[in-house]
Amino acid sequence: MRNFVPSSAQVKKVHHVFKRMLQILGKAPLFVLAIPLVLLIRLISPWILVRIGNLVGGRIGHFAGNTELYLCERDAGINVPTKRYLDLFFIGRPVANLQLAIMWRRILRVWPVWILAPIYRINGFFPGGAQHDVGHNTQWDRDVHNLLDQSSPHLQFDPKEILHGEAGLRGMGIPEGASFVCLAVRDSAYLERHIPTINWSYHSYRDTDIQNYILAAEELAKRGFYVIRMGEHVREPMKCNNLKVIDYAANGMRNDFMDIYLGAKCSFCITMGTGFDAVPTIFRRPIVFVNSVPVGYLSTFCTRYTHITRRHLLVGSDRELTLREIFSHGVGYCTKTSDYDSRGVQLIENSPEEIRDTVIEMAERLKGTWQPHPDDEALQKRFWEIFPTDSVLRGAPAHGSIRSRYGAKFLRDNRCWLEFPGDVKCDSAEEMLTQKTSFIIHAKL
């Protein structure tokens, strides 16, 4: 019999389980002490309802987005008790961003995790515990009530933090008063490093190539913007020599404070839908979403958002699915790489030119120089007629009022994708293939 030699991943997993067992045993006295506190909370509930919430500290997207939407819904009287109540929070470990934790503590009652976490967990064992749990927002971090467009940010920087942030910008070479854009491009490096016990390959369909964003970054630089590539851990540096394009994720300057300051102060953010973009979201900054998938999950809630999505290539036929077919083929809401594979669909990243065109649309709209084409609004209308705006996720609506836009240049160049009425017929596989020849060749390369 050959000797069994465990892999490094198996060793890490065993070590993680052993460590967790020791942590649980060490906390046993705290759980015992939590029992009378839970009973006390139940006894006083006729006069004041104490609720406990677990802020999702380990993922910056949920740590920022879920928390801000809790506050927006609270202010709007949504998902709150009808009786007098007191909400207490603890921050789950690990904490993805310490600066964000500092700022949430200013406006929320955040107690130490070693006090509240045992009470929170013991409470869940007893019947009736749900009313003492803050629970989730209507749709986690999806603003289905369009509250972000109707309210101001809950977080503010104090004077010392503003001075610190401006000094950080000067240290990065960004002059006072200069406009800058945040660029957040997902790869798997962060999760593999921070949570190595989980196989994150099921999320690989969301990964994109940072080099495909250089064309857009250089065009923004020509127009006077600085472009800052965000990220805590990334697979490779951005291969760009333009002095206005700053690879903050790879040049050693990145820190928790500047992550939040940059996201709050940028002119807009370019993203493909990753955790960091929740930071500009909660500070009400405009966002360009490119390479967005799944298509059904578009962030439709704010007037400050513009999207384009990845192309969906039907494997074996070398044909791109139309927007309508993406949903009829069952890939409009897929959240695992294996889901696309099993349905015979290959996701193709947006080209550098498509990314550039959508980014420039945002820059020109913000500057007031955008020149629409005569049929742009008809193309927008056609897109949203096909898009399932009434879809339901996790038992609640996935979208509120549709406020965002789809990239105008993309729709002009891909009218067949919309099966636009009155255009040259392109609804057959052969005609679609003819119009997309250059795209197919590029995808295969």
N, C-alpha and C positions, 0 to 999 in steps of 0.2 A: 504493500500500500504506500502510495506517495505521501510525503508529509504535506499537510495543509498549511499554506502560507497566506494569511489574510491580506487583502489589499489595503492600501492606505485609507481608502474610503470606509472600509469595514472597521478598521482600527479607530478612525475618527468617530464613527457611529457608536461603537461600544463605549468609547471614552465619554461621549456625550451622555449616553444613557446612565452610566455609572455616576457621572457628575450630578445629573439630575436627581438620582436616587439619594445621594448624600445631601443635596440641597433640601429635598422634601423631608428627610429625617431630621435635619437641623431645624426646620421650621415647625416641627410637630407641636412644640409648646405654644407657638403663636396661634395655631389653629384651635388648640384647646381653649386659650384665652378668648378667642373670637366668639365662641358659642354664647356666653352671657351677653356680649355686646349685640349679637344678632337678636337675641331675645328682647333686649332693651329697645332696639330699633322697632321691633314689632309692637311692643307695648305702647310706645308714644305715637304710633302711626295715626290714631284718631285725631290727634292735635297737629302733628307735623309729619309729613311723609319724608323720610330720609331715603334718598336714592344714591347708589354708588355706581360710578362709571369707570370703565377701563379704557383709558386713552391708548390708542394703538401706536405706542412709541417706537416700535421697531421698524416701521416703514414710513418714510417721510411723507409719502403721498397721503396715506390715511391719517397720519399724525397731524398734518396740516388741514387737508380737505374735510375729513369727517368732523374734526373739532370745530372748524369755522362754520360748517353747516348746522351743527348742533346749536351754536349760538344764534345763527340766523333764524332757525326754526323756533328756538326759544323766544326770541324777540317778536316773532310773528304769531306766537301762541299756538304753534304746531307741535304735536307730539309732547305736550307737557300736561302734567296732572291738573285737574280742575280744583284741587284743594291746595292748601298751603304746603310747600315742599322745600327741601334743602338738598341740593345736588353736591356730592363730594366725588372727587376723582383721584385716581392714582395713575401713574404712567408705567405701562408695561415695559419690561426689559427685553432686549437692549434698547437704549434711547438713540434713535437715528440722528437726531440733531439737538445738541445741548442748548443752543441759542433759542430754538423754538420752544424748548421746555421752559426756559427762563421767562419767555414772553407769555406763554399760556398761564404760568403761575401768577402773573400779575392780575389776570381777569377771571380766573377760575379758582375754586377752592380745591387745590391740589394737595393731598396729604401724602405722607411717606408710603411707599408701596408695601413696606413690611407691616404697616398698621392696617391699611384698607384691603389689600389683596386677600388675606385670610378671611376677613369678614365677608368680602364679596363672594368668595368660593363657598364658605360655610352656608351663607344665605341661600345659595342655589340648591342646597341639599334639602331644604325644608319646603313644604307646600306653601304657596303664596309668595314665593321669593321674587317672582317676576316684577311685581309692583315696586320693589326696592332696587331694581336694576334700571339704570338710565337707558340701557338698550341702544339700538342703532337709530340713525336718522331714517327718514322715509326710504331713501335708497343709498345708504352709506355715504359715498362722496359724490353722488349725482344730484345736481340741483334741480329736481323735478318741479319745484315750486317757483323757479326763476327768482330766487331771493338775492342772488349775488348782484343782479342788475339793479335791484331796488334798494340796496343798502351799502353802507361804507364799511371798510375793513375794521375788524375788531382789534387788531394788533397795531401798535404804534411803537416807533423807536423813541427812546428818551434822548435828550440833548447830547449826552456823552456817547451814546451809540451812534448818533448821526456823525459826530466828529470822527469817531473810530472808523465808520464806514467810508466817509469821504477820504480819510487818510489811506484806507485800503485801496480805493480807486486810484489815488495818485501813485501809490506804490506799484500798481499794475500798469502804470503808464497812461492812464485815462485822464485827460485834462479836465479841469473844473468846467462844468456846463456841457461837456460832450455827451452825446447820446450813445447808448450801448444796447446791444441785444444779447440775450442769453440763448445759448444753443444747447439743448439737452437731448442727447442721442443715446438710446438704450443699448447696452450689451449685457452679457450675463456675469461680468466680472464682479460687480458689487455683491449680488446675492450668493455667488459661489464662495466668496471670501467671508461674508458675514454670517451666512447660514449654511455651512458646508455639509450638514447632515441631510440635506434635501437635494434630490436630483432635480435641478431646475430646467432640464432640457425640454420639458413640456411647454415652457414659455419661450423657446427659441424662435418661434414664428414672429416674435416682436422685435428681435434684434435687427439692427441696421448698421450699415457701413458708414462710419464717420467721414470717410473720404468723399462720399457722394454729396456732402453738404458744403464742400469747399467753394464751388462755383457761386452758390448763394452768398456765402460769407464774403467772398471777394467783391461781389457786386454791391453788397451793403457797405463795405469799406470804401468803395468808389463814391458812394453817396454820403460819406461822412460819418457813418456809424462805426463804433468798435463792436466786435463780435467776441463773446466770451464763451468758450466751450466748457460746459458744466460737467460735474461728475466727481464722485469720491474715489472710485476705483474704475479704471477703464482698461480695455485690452490693448489699445495702441494709441500713440499720439496722432494728432491731426497734422498731416503732411502739407503744411501751408507756411510760406515764408513771409506773408503779409504782416507787417508790424501792427496792424489794427485788428488782426485775428489772434486772440490770446487763448492759448491752450491751458487754461486755469486748472483743468482736471489733471494735467500731466506735468505741469511745470513746478510743482512743489509749493504753490502759493495758496492752495485750497484750505479752507477752514470752515467750521460750522457757522460762525458769525457771518462771514462774507457770503456764504451760500444764501442765507436769508436776506441779507442786505441787497445783494445783486438781484435776486428774484423779485424783491419789492420795488426796486428803483429802475429796472430796465424799461426801455421804450416798448419792447414787446419780447415775447419768448417764442423760439422755434422749438418744437418738440414733436415726437412721434407718439406721445402718450406714455409718459413714464412718471415715476414718483415726484421728481423735482418740480414738474410743471404745476403741482398743487400750490407751490409757494407763490408764483406770480398770480395764480388763480385767487388765492385768499386776499392778495393785495390789489385785486381788480385790474391786473395788467392785461393788455391784449395778447392773444396767443394764436400762433399759426401751427396747426396740427398737420403734419405730412406723414405719409406711410401709415396712416391710421388703420388699424384692424383690432377687433372685428368691426366691420362697417356699421352694424346695428348699434354699436356702443358710442357713436359719435357724441361728443359733448355739444349738445344743441342749445344750451341754456342761455348763452350770453351773446349780445350783439358784438362783443369784442373778439369773437372767435371766427377763424376761417380754416377750412379743412381741405385736404385731398387724401384719398385712400390708396392703398396698394392695389395693383392689378391682380386679378385672379385668373390664372391660366389653367385651362382644363387639360390635364395631362393626357396625352395620347391623341388629342385632336389639334393641338397647337392653336387653340382658339381662346380668346379672352372672354370670360363671362360678362354679360351686360349687368348693369346694376340690378335689374329685375331678377336676372338669373342667379345672382349671388345669393339672394334670399330663397328663391325656389329650389336651388340646389342644396340648401341646408347649411351654408357656410357664413351666413350673415351674423351669427352670434357665437361662432366657435372660439373657444378660449384655450385650446390645446393644439400643439403642433400635430399630434396624432389625429385630431379631428379633420384637419385639412388633408392629411395624407390619406386617410381612409375614404374620403370623398373624392379623391383623385384631383385635388386642386393644389397648384403650386403658387405661392404668393411671390410676386415680383415687386421689388422696391421701386419707388418713384425714381425717375431719372434725375440727374443733377439739374437738367433744364427745367423739369417740372417743379422741383423744389424751389429753384431760383425764381421762377415766374410767380409762384404763390407767395413767396416771401416779399417780392417786390410789390405785389398787389397790396399787401398789408402796409408796407412802408409808404406807398403813395396814398392809400386811403387815410392814413394817420396825418400825412402832410397836407392833404386836401388837393393833391394833384392827379388823383386817379381819374382816368378817362374811360368810362364804360362804353361798350359796344351796343348797338341798337337792340340786339337780341339777348343781352346778358340776363335781363330779368325773366325772359321767357325760359331760358335754360335753367335758371334757378328754380322757377316754378315747376318745371318738368322734373328736376331732381327730387324735390320734396313731395311731388305727387306720387312718385314711385317709392320713395323711402318710407318704411313702416313707422310713422310717427306715433302710432297708437300701440306699439308693442309693450309687452309686460315682462318684467324681469323680477325674480324673487317675490312674485305676488303683488308687485306695485308697478305703476307706469314707469317706463324707462325714460320718457321724455316729458317735459312740460310744454310750454309754448316754444315754438321753434324760433330761435333768435339768431343763430349763427348762419354763416354763409359757406357755400362750397366754392372752391377756387374757380374764378371766372375763366381764366385762360385754359385751364384743364377742360372745362365743359365745352368751350369753343372748339378745342382740338379733338374732342372725343364725343361728338354728337351722336355717333352710332351707339356708344355705350349707354346713352339715354334712350335710344330708339326714338329720336326726336321726330315728331310728326312733320311731314312735308319735306323732309330731307331726302337725299339720294338713298335709295333702299340699301340697307346694310344689315338686315336682320338674319341673313343666312350665314352659315359657317364660312362659305367660300368668300363672300363679300367682306365679312369681318376680317378674315385672314388677309385679304388683299390690302385693306386699309391699314392693317397693323403689321405689315411685313417687317419694317425696320424695328419695331418693338419686339417682335418674336425673336429676330436674330440677336438683338442686344440681350434679351433675357437668357438665351441659350449660351451666349458667351460668358 
